[in-house]
Amino acid sequence: MYTALVIVHVLVGFAIMGIVLLQAGKGADIGSAFGGGGTQAVFGSMGTPTLLGKITTVVAVIFVFTSFGLTLLGGERSSSVVREPLKPAASVPAPAAPPAAPAAK
């Protein structure tokens, strides 16, 4: 379930990026607000929604729901980032030194 939701979330993310890039920009309207007389174009009504606007809304809502679902499902998979203190290792006796070789004369 988690993997399927991740796949849907990634595909919806790419879809929303593509749909937003296909829409017409509003740069000319914003530019006219700083020196032009068209402030109503920026702060006025949006007008009738276009088909791409409606599709963007639907895809954005799906994106929000998949994000919420991944948050809920991901909480079960997470672990704490706080590390537990290491337990002191049991004292291990040092290995005995090998017997010394007899001195050669």
N, CA, C and O atoms as CSV, one atom per row, in Angstrom:
chain,resi,resn,atom,element,x,y,z
A,1,MET,N,N,0.827,-1.193,0.000
A,1,MET,CA,C,0.000,0.000,0.000
A,1,MET,C,C,0.873,1.259,0.000
A,1,MET,O,O,0.612,2.217,-0.727
A,2,TYR,N,N,1.910,1.228,0.830
A,2,TYR,CA,C,2.795,2.382,0.942
A,2,TYR,C,C,3.504,2.660,-0.385
A,2,TYR,O,O,3.595,3.807,-0.823
A,3,THR,N,N,3.998,1.607,-1.009
A,3,THR,CA,C,4.721,1.775,-2.275
A,3,THR,C,C,3.800,2.301,-3.363
A,3,THR,O,O,4.197,3.164,-4.145
A,4,ALA,N,N,2.582,1.795,-3.424
A,4,ALA,CA,C,1.618,2.271,-4.420
A,4,ALA,C,C,1.299,3.749,-4.203
A,4,ALA,O,O,1.177,4.513,-5.161
A,5,LEU,N,N,1.166,4.141,-2.947
A,5,LEU,CA,C,0.863,5.542,-2.652
A,5,LEU,C,C,2.040,6.445,-3.000
A,5,LEU,O,O,1.837,7.572,-3.452
A,6,VAL,N,N,3.262,5.973,-2.798
A,6,VAL,CA,C,4.441,6.753,-3.182
A,6,VAL,C,C,4.476,6.939,-4.695
A,6,VAL,O,O,4.768,8.031,-5.182
A,7,ILE,N,N,4.182,5.880,-5.434
A,7,ILE,CA,C,4.177,5.967,-6.905
A,7,ILE,C,C,3.123,6.959,-7.383
A,7,ILE,O,O,3.394,7.786,-8.253
A,8,VAL,N,N,1.921,6.877,-6.815
A,8,VAL,CA,C,0.844,7.814,-7.191
A,8,VAL,C,C,1.259,9.243,-6.832
A,8,VAL,O,O,1.024,10.172,-7.606
A,9,HIS,N,N,1.868,9.418,-5.672
A,9,HIS,CA,C,2.273,10.751,-5.222
A,9,HIS,C,C,3.311,11.367,-6.168
A,9,HIS,O,O,3.228,12.548,-6.505
A,10,VAL,N,N,4.279,10.566,-6.590
A,10,VAL,CA,C,5.303,11.074,-7.505
A,10,VAL,C,C,4.688,11.420,-8.859
A,10,VAL,O,O,5.004,12.462,-9.434
A,11,LEU,N,N,3.818,10.562,-9.370
A,11,LEU,CA,C,3.171,10.838,-10.655
A,11,LEU,C,C,2.293,12.086,-10.590
A,11,LEU,O,O,2.274,12.885,-11.526
A,12,VAL,N,N,1.569,12.252,-9.486
A,12,VAL,CA,C,0.732,13.446,-9.325
A,12,VAL,C,C,1.613,14.687,-9.201
A,12,VAL,O,O,1.250,15.756,-9.691
A,13,GLY,N,N,2.769,14.552,-8.549
A,13,GLY,CA,C,3.693,15.682,-8.448
A,13,GLY,C,C,4.184,16.123,-9.813
A,13,GLY,O,O,4.218,17.318,-10.105
A,14,PHE,N,N,4.567,15.161,-10.658
A,14,PHE,CA,C,4.981,15.509,-12.016
A,14,PHE,C,C,3.823,16.099,-12.819
A,14,PHE,O,O,4.015,17.027,-13.606
A,15,ALA,N,N,2.621,15.558,-12.617
A,15,ALA,CA,C,1.449,16.065,-13.336
A,15,ALA,C,C,1.158,17.511,-12.958
A,15,ALA,O,O,0.870,18.334,-13.827
A,16,ILE,N,N,1.230,17.821,-11.686
A,16,ILE,CA,C,0.923,19.197,-11.276
A,16,ILE,C,C,1.991,20.159,-11.792
A,16,ILE,O,O,1.676,21.295,-12.144
A,17,MET,N,N,3.242,19.722,-11.841
A,17,MET,CA,C,4.281,20.595,-12.409
A,17,MET,C,C,4.012,20.860,-13.893
A,17,MET,O,O,4.118,21.998,-14.351
A,18,GLY,N,N,3.671,19.830,-14.629
A,18,GLY,CA,C,3.397,19.995,-16.051
A,18,GLY,C,C,2.185,20.859,-16.321
A,18,GLY,O,O,2.201,21.694,-17.225
A,19,ILE,N,N,1.136,20.664,-15.544
A,19,ILE,CA,C,-0.092,21.434,-15.751
A,19,ILE,C,C,0.128,22.908,-15.422
A,19,ILE,O,O,-0.368,23.781,-16.133
A,20,VAL,N,N,0.859,23.185,-14.364
A,20,VAL,CA,C,1.125,24.580,-14.006
A,20,VAL,C,C,1.982,25.250,-15.075
A,20,VAL,O,O,1.772,26.419,-15.397
A,21,LEU,N,N,2.948,24.513,-15.625
A,21,LEU,CA,C,3.791,25.105,-16.665
A,21,LEU,C,C,3.029,25.331,-17.966
A,21,LEU,O,O,3.419,26.190,-18.758
A,22,LEU,N,N,1.962,24.591,-18.205
A,22,LEU,CA,C,1.164,24.781,-19.420
A,22,LEU,C,C,0.269,26.017,-19.350
A,22,LEU,O,O,-0.151,26.536,-20.385
A,23,GLN,N,N,-0.022,26.483,-18.153
A,23,GLN,CA,C,-0.954,27.601,-18.012
A,23,GLN,C,C,-0.298,28.905,-18.434
A,23,GLN,O,O,0.922,29.062,-18.382
A,24,ALA,N,N,-1.145,29.830,-18.853
A,24,ALA,CA,C,-0.670,31.149,-19.271
A,24,ALA,C,C,-0.216,31.927,-18.047
A,24,ALA,O,O,-0.858,31.884,-16.997
A,25,GLY,N,N,0.890,32.635,-18.189
A,25,GLY,CA,C,1.420,33.413,-17.088
A,25,GLY,C,C,0.626,34.680,-16.846
A,25,GLY,O,O,-0.047,35.187,-17.744
A,26,LYS,N,N,0.706,35.178,-15.651
A,26,LYS,CA,C,0.021,36.412,-15.286
A,26,LYS,C,C,1.022,37.543,-15.084
A,26,LYS,O,O,0.703,38.529,-14.419
A,27,GLY,N,N,2.197,37.427,-15.628
A,27,GLY,CA,C,3.258,38.411,-15.420
A,27,GLY,C,C,2.904,39.790,-15.913
A,27,GLY,O,O,3.284,40.780,-15.287
A,28,ALA,N,N,2.195,39.887,-17.006
A,28,ALA,CA,C,1.838,41.205,-17.543
A,28,ALA,C,C,0.870,41.925,-16.611
A,28,ALA,O,O,0.950,43.144,-16.460
A,29,ASP,N,N,-0.032,41.195,-15.993
A,29,ASP,CA,C,-0.974,41.817,-15.065
A,29,ASP,C,C,-0.263,42.331,-13.828
A,29,ASP,O,O,-0.565,43.425,-13.352
A,30,ILE,N,N,0.670,41.565,-13.305
A,30,ILE,CA,C,1.384,41.986,-12.104
A,30,ILE,C,C,2.277,43.176,-12.427
A,30,ILE,O,O,2.385,44.099,-11.619
A,31,GLY,N,N,2.915,43.173,-13.584
A,31,GLY,CA,C,3.771,44.281,-13.969
A,31,GLY,C,C,3.009,45.580,-14.129
A,31,GLY,O,O,3.555,46.650,-13.861
A,32,SER,N,N,1.778,45.510,-14.553
A,32,SER,CA,C,1.004,46.734,-14.737
A,32,SER,C,C,0.589,47.349,-13.413
A,32,SER,O,O,0.204,48.517,-13.365
A,33,ALA,N,N,0.662,46.576,-12.339
A,33,ALA,CA,C,0.283,47.115,-11.031
A,33,ALA,C,C,1.326,48.088,-10.505
A,33,ALA,O,O,1.006,48.943,-9.678
A,34,PHE,N,N,2.562,47.975,-10.965
A,34,PHE,CA,C,3.631,48.832,-10.461
A,34,PHE,C,C,3.909,49.965,-11.439
A,34,PHE,O,O,4.989,50.036,-12.025
A,35,GLY,N,N,2.963,50.822,-11.607
A,35,GLY,CA,C,3.170,51.969,-12.466
A,35,GLY,C,C,2.062,52.140,-13.484
A,35,GLY,O,O,1.931,53.214,-14.072
A,36,GLY,N,N,1.279,51.132,-13.703
A,36,GLY,CA,C,0.161,51.240,-14.629
A,36,GLY,C,C,-1.126,51.477,-13.860
A,36,GLY,O,O,-1.135,51.502,-12.629
A,37,GLY,N,N,-2.182,51.645,-14.581
A,37,GLY,CA,C,-3.461,51.877,-13.927
A,37,GLY,C,C,-4.275,50.603,-13.777
A,37,GLY,O,O,-5.472,50.672,-13.500
A,38,GLY,N,N,-3.662,49.450,-13.953
A,38,GLY,CA,C,-4.432,48.204,-13.952
A,38,GLY,C,C,-4.377,47.430,-12.657
A,38,GLY,O,O,-4.188,46.214,-12.675
A,39,THR,N,N,-4.540,48.112,-11.523
A,39,THR,CA,C,-4.487,47.385,-10.253
A,39,THR,C,C,-5.691,46.467,-10.081
A,39,THR,O,O,-5.618,45.493,-9.331
A,40,GLN,N,N,-6.777,46.754,-10.749
A,40,GLN,CA,C,-7.949,45.885,-10.642
A,40,GLN,C,C,-7.685,44.528,-11.287
A,40,GLN,O,O,-8.296,43.527,-10.913
A,41,ALA,N,N,-6.776,44.499,-12.251
A,41,ALA,CA,C,-6.464,43.227,-12.900
A,41,ALA,C,C,-5.739,42.291,-11.933
A,41,ALA,O,O,-5.900,41.073,-12.006
A,42,VAL,N,N,-4.938,42.864,-11.023
A,42,VAL,CA,C,-4.195,42.041,-10.080
A,42,VAL,C,C,-5.056,41.683,-8.880
A,42,VAL,O,O,-5.091,40.526,-8.461
A,43,PHE,N,N,-5.742,42.660,-8.331
A,43,PHE,CA,C,-6.466,42.441,-7.094
A,43,PHE,C,C,-7.957,42.217,-7.308
A,43,PHE,O,O,-8.706,42.058,-6.344
A,44,GLY,N,N,-8.383,42.204,-8.536
A,44,GLY,CA,C,-9.801,42.031,-8.829
A,44,GLY,C,C,-10.191,40.567,-8.878
A,44,GLY,O,O,-9.477,39.702,-8.368
A,45,SER,N,N,-11.342,40.295,-9.502
A,45,SER,CA,C,-11.838,38.929,-9.561
A,45,SER,C,C,-11.002,38.104,-10.531
A,45,SER,O,O,-10.362,38.640,-11.436
A,46,MET,N,N,-11.019,36.809,-10.329
A,46,MET,CA,C,-10.230,35.893,-11.148
A,46,MET,C,C,-10.863,35.658,-12.516
A,46,MET,O,O,-10.173,35.269,-13.458
A,47,GLY,N,N,-12.131,35.885,-12.630
A,47,GLY,CA,C,-12.809,35.589,-13.885
A,47,GLY,C,C,-13.271,34.143,-13.905
A,47,GLY,O,O,-13.274,33.469,-12.875
A,48,THR,N,N,-13.658,33.673,-15.069
A,48,THR,CA,C,-14.130,32.293,-15.161
A,48,THR,C,C,-12.939,31.340,-15.148
A,48,THR,O,O,-11.932,31.587,-15.811
A,49,PRO,N,N,-13.059,30.258,-14.396
A,49,PRO,CA,C,-11.946,29.308,-14.356
A,49,PRO,C,C,-11.825,28.540,-15.674
A,49,PRO,O,O,-12.828,28.144,-16.268
A,50,THR,N,N,-10.622,28.344,-16.107
A,50,THR,CA,C,-10.374,27.605,-17.338
A,50,THR,C,C,-10.311,26.114,-17.036
A,50,THR,O,O,-10.300,25.702,-15.876
A,51,LEU,N,N,-10.270,25.324,-18.082
A,51,LEU,CA,C,-10.187,23.878,-17.910
A,51,LEU,C,C,-8.888,23.491,-17.201
A,51,LEU,O,O,-8.886,22.629,-16.321
A,52,LEU,N,N,-7.779,24.137,-17.591
A,52,LEU,CA,C,-6.515,23.839,-16.920
A,52,LEU,C,C,-6.544,24.256,-15.454
A,52,LEU,O,O,-5.911,23.618,-14.612
A,53,GLY,N,N,-7.265,25.310,-15.151
A,53,GLY,CA,C,-7.409,25.739,-13.753
A,53,GLY,C,C,-8.159,24.713,-12.924
A,53,GLY,O,O,-7.794,24.440,-11.780
A,54,LYS,N,N,-9.208,24.147,-13.503
A,54,LYS,CA,C,-9.974,23.125,-12.796
A,54,LYS,C,C,-9.153,21.846,-12.621
A,54,LYS,O,O,-9.197,21.214,-11.566
A,55,ILE,N,N,-8.409,21.471,-13.657
A,55,ILE,CA,C,-7.567,20.273,-13.570
A,55,ILE,C,C,-6.477,20.478,-12.516
A,55,ILE,O,O,-6.157,19.558,-11.763
A,56,THR,N,N,-5.912,21.679,-12.465
A,56,THR,CA,C,-4.894,21.991,-11.466
A,56,THR,C,C,-5.452,21.833,-10.061
A,56,THR,O,O,-4.787,21.291,-9.178
A,57,THR,N,N,-6.667,22.303,-9.858
A,57,THR,CA,C,-7.293,22.193,-8.543
A,57,THR,C,C,-7.474,20.734,-8.153
A,57,THR,O,O,-7.171,20.356,-7.021
A,58,VAL,N,N,-7.963,19.913,-9.069
A,58,VAL,CA,C,-8.195,18.498,-8.779
A,58,VAL,C,C,-6.869,17.796,-8.476
A,58,VAL,O,O,-6.775,17.032,-7.515
A,59,VAL,N,N,-5.857,18.053,-9.287
A,59,VAL,CA,C,-4.557,17.405,-9.085
A,59,VAL,C,C,-3.930,17.882,-7.775
A,59,VAL,O,O,-3.295,17.093,-7.075
A,60,ALA,N,N,-4.098,19.149,-7.439
A,60,ALA,CA,C,-3.554,19.658,-6.174
A,60,ALA,C,C,-4.236,19.013,-4.980
A,60,ALA,O,O,-3.579,18.703,-3.987
A,61,VAL,N,N,-5.539,18.807,-5.063
A,61,VAL,CA,C,-6.262,18.142,-3.969
A,61,VAL,C,C,-5.791,16.694,-3.828
A,61,VAL,O,O,-5.614,16.207,-2.711
A,62,ILE,N,N,-5.588,16.009,-4.949
A,62,ILE,CA,C,-5.070,14.635,-4.899
A,62,ILE,C,C,-3.670,14.636,-4.282
A,62,ILE,O,O,-3.344,13.753,-3.489
A,63,PHE,N,N,-2.851,15.611,-4.635
A,63,PHE,CA,C,-1.505,15.717,-4.076
A,63,PHE,C,C,-1.543,15.900,-2.562
A,63,PHE,O,O,-0.752,15.296,-1.837
A,64,VAL,N,N,-2.463,16.731,-2.092
A,64,VAL,CA,C,-2.586,16.961,-0.648
A,64,VAL,C,C,-3.009,15.674,0.058
A,64,VAL,O,O,-2.466,15.336,1.110
A,65,PHE,N,N,-3.977,14.955,-0.516
A,65,PHE,CA,C,-4.441,13.721,0.119
A,65,PHE,C,C,-3.369,12.638,0.120
A,65,PHE,O,O,-3.238,11.907,1.102
A,66,THR,N,N,-2.597,12.521,-0.965
A,66,THR,CA,C,-1.520,11.532,-0.968
A,66,THR,C,C,-0.421,11.931,0.018
A,66,THR,O,O,0.189,11.065,0.645
A,67,SER,N,N,-0.164,13.231,0.159
A,67,SER,CA,C,0.814,13.689,1.155
A,67,SER,C,C,0.358,13.333,2.558
A,67,SER,O,O,1.148,12.866,3.379
A,68,PHE,N,N,-0.912,13.555,2.827
A,68,PHE,CA,C,-1.470,13.227,4.144
A,68,PHE,C,C,-1.420,11.723,4.390
A,68,PHE,O,O,-1.080,11.281,5.488
A,69,GLY,N,N,-1.758,10.944,3.377
A,69,GLY,CA,C,-1.717,9.489,3.522
A,69,GLY,C,C,-0.311,8.977,3.757
A,69,GLY,O,O,-0.102,8.082,4.576
A,70,LEU,N,N,0.661,9.540,3.043
A,70,LEU,CA,C,2.053,9.138,3.254
A,70,LEU,C,C,2.536,9.522,4.643
A,70,LEU,O,O,3.343,8.812,5.243
A,71,THR,N,N,2.048,10.634,5.150
A,71,THR,CA,C,2.417,11.035,6.503
A,71,THR,C,C,1.895,10.039,7.520
A,71,THR,O,O,2.613,9.645,8.439
A,72,LEU,N,N,0.653,9.635,7.357
A,72,LEU,CA,C,0.077,8.676,8.300
A,72,LEU,C,C,0.745,7.308,8.199
A,72,LEU,O,O,1.035,6.682,9.219
A,73,LEU,N,N,0.989,6.844,6.979
A,73,LEU,CA,C,1.617,5.538,6.807
A,73,LEU,C,C,3.098,5.574,7.155
A,73,LEU,O,O,3.645,4.576,7.625
A,74,GLY,N,N,3.749,6.697,6.935
A,74,GLY,CA,C,5.174,6.806,7.222
A,74,GLY,C,C,5.473,6.870,8.702
A,74,GLY,O,O,6.589,6.556,9.115
A,75,GLY,N,N,4.508,7.267,9.514
A,75,GLY,CA,C,4.714,7.313,10.955
A,75,GLY,C,C,4.949,5.939,11.546
A,75,GLY,O,O,5.643,5.808,12.554
A,76,GLU,N,N,4.385,4.921,10.937
A,76,GLU,CA,C,4.573,3.565,11.426
A,76,GLU,C,C,5.967,3.056,11.086
A,76,GLU,O,O,6.486,2.180,11.778
A,77,ARG,N,N,6.577,3.584,10.041
A,77,ARG,CA,C,7.878,3.105,9.583
A,77,ARG,C,C,9.035,3.857,10.224
A,77,ARG,O,O,10.180,3.414,10.142
A,78,SER,N,N,8.759,4.961,10.845
A,78,SER,CA,C,9.852,5.790,11.339
A,78,SER,C,C,10.423,5.227,12.636
A,78,SER,O,O,9.775,4.470,13.359
A,79,SER,N,N,11.621,5.616,12.890
A,79,SER,CA,C,12.257,5.276,14.152
A,79,SER,C,C,12.841,6.554,14.730
A,79,SER,O,O,12.959,7.566,14.040
A,80,SER,N,N,13.192,6.496,15.958
A,80,SER,CA,C,13.708,7.677,16.624
A,80,SER,C,C,15.089,8.024,16.086
A,80,SER,O,O,15.894,7.139,15.797
A,81,VAL,N,N,15.354,9.305,15.957
A,81,VAL,CA,C,16.674,9.743,15.529
A,81,VAL,C,C,17.594,9.945,16.720
A,81,VAL,O,O,18.789,10.191,16.552
A,82,VAL,N,N,17.037,9.843,17.931
A,82,VAL,CA,C,17.841,9.984,19.135
A,82,VAL,C,C,18.465,8.630,19.430
A,82,VAL,O,O,17.766,7.625,19.556
A,83,ARG,N,N,19.754,8.617,19.536
A,83,ARG,CA,C,20.448,7.356,19.781
A,83,ARG,C,C,20.463,7.056,21.274
A,83,ARG,O,O,20.636,7.944,22.108
A,84,GLU,N,N,20.280,5.807,21.577
A,84,GLU,CA,C,20.367,5.368,22.961
A,84,GLU,C,C,21.843,5.358,23.363
A,84,GLU,O,O,22.709,5.075,22.534
A,85,PRO,N,N,22.129,5.663,24.617
A,85,PRO,CA,C,23.525,5.620,25.032
A,85,PRO,C,C,24.050,4.184,24.963
A,85,PRO,O,O,23.343,3.223,25.266
A,86,LEU,N,N,25.295,4.078,24.561
A,86,LEU,CA,C,25.894,2.758,24.457
A,86,LEU,C,C,26.109,2.180,25.842
A,86,LEU,O,O,26.528,2.878,26.765
A,87,LYS,N,N,25.815,0.889,25.973
A,87,LYS,CA,C,26.041,0.217,27.249
A,87,LYS,C,C,27.537,-0.050,27.367
A,87,LYS,O,O,28.185,-0.398,26.379
A,88,PRO,N,N,28.086,0.109,28.562
A,88,PRO,CA,C,29.514,-0.143,28.693
A,88,PRO,C,C,29.814,-1.613,28.420
A,88,PRO,O,O,29.102,-2.509,28.873
A,89,ALA,N,N,30.868,-1.831,27.680
A,89,ALA,CA,C,31.247,-3.193,27.343
A,89,ALA,C,C,31.735,-3.905,28.594
A,89,ALA,O,O,32.364,-3.295,29.459
A,90,ALA,N,N,31.446,-5.182,28.684
A,90,ALA,CA,C,31.902,-5.969,29.820
A,90,ALA,C,C,33.427,-6.015,29.790
A,90,ALA,O,O,34.044,-6.160,28.735
A,91,SER,N,N,34.008,-5.889,30.963
A,91,SER,CA,C,35.471,-5.887,30.987
A,91,SER,C,C,35.982,-7.272,30.614
A,91,SER,O,O,35.639,-8.271,31.246
A,92,VAL,N,N,36.795,-7.309,29.590
A,92,VAL,CA,C,37.371,-8.548,29.091
A,92,VAL,C,C,38.819,-8.572,29.536
A,92,VAL,O,O,39.558,-7.615,29.308
A,93,PRO,N,N,39.237,-9.682,30.182
A,93,PRO,CA,C,40.640,-9.713,30.619
A,93,PRO,C,C,41.570,-9.692,29.418
A,93,PRO,O,O,41.268,-10.246,28.361
A,94,ALA,N,N,42.701,-9.043,29.607
A,94,ALA,CA,C,43.687,-8.947,28.539
A,94,ALA,C,C,44.244,-10.338,28.254
A,94,ALA,O,O,44.427,-11.130,29.178
A,95,PRO,N,N,44.513,-10.643,26.988
A,95,PRO,CA,C,45.059,-11.973,26.694
A,95,PRO,C,C,46.445,-12.132,27.322
A,95,PRO,O,O,47.225,-11.185,27.425
A,96,ALA,N,N,46.709,-13.346,27.728
A,96,ALA,CA,C,48.000,-13.622,28.377
A,96,ALA,C,C,49.111,-13.474,27.348
A,96,ALA,O,O,48.946,-13.781,26.168
A,97,ALA,N,N,50.243,-12.995,27.834
A,97,ALA,CA,C,51.390,-12.801,26.935
A,97,ALA,C,C,51.931,-14.174,26.551
A,97,ALA,O,O,51.956,-15.083,27.380
A,98,PRO,N,N,52.364,-14.333,25.300
A,98,PRO,CA,C,52.916,-15.641,24.905
A,98,PRO,C,C,54.204,-15.923,25.690
A,98,PRO,O,O,54.925,-15.003,26.077
A,99,PRO,N,N,54.471,-17.192,25.911
A,99,PRO,CA,C,55.692,-17.509,26.687
A,99,PRO,C,C,56.927,-17.023,25.945
A,99,PRO,O,O,57.004,-17.076,24.717
A,100,ALA,N,N,57.877,-16.555,26.718
A,100,ALA,CA,C,59.103,-16.020,26.150
A,100,ALA,C,C,59.964,-17.176,25.617
A,100,ALA,O,O,60.042,-18.247,26.219
A,101,ALA,N,N,60.589,-16.929,24.499
A,101,ALA,CA,C,61.470,-17.957,23.912
A,101,ALA,C,C,62.769,-18.002,24.719
A,101,ALA,O,O,63.264,-16.974,25.181
A,102,PRO,N,N,63.313,-19.217,24.881
A,102,PRO,CA,C,64.576,-19.275,25.636
A,102,PRO,C,C,65.690,-18.537,24.908
A,102,PRO,O,O,65.762,-18.533,23.679
A,103,ALA,N,N,66.527,-17.934,25.675
A,103,ALA,CA,C,67.620,-17.177,25.101
A,103,ALA,C,C,68.630,-18.131,24.463
A,103,ALA,O,O,68.970,-19.151,25.062
A,104,ALA,N,N,69.097,-17.829,23.307
A,104,ALA,CA,C,70.059,-18.669,22.601
A,104,ALA,C,C,71.477,-18.240,22.964
A,104,ALA,O,O,71.774,-17.048,23.033
A,105,LYS,N,N,72.351,-19.223,23.197
A,105,LYS,CA,C,73.733,-18.905,23.550
A,105,LYS,C,C,74.659,-19.286,22.480
A,105,LYS,O,O,75.868,-19.089,22.611
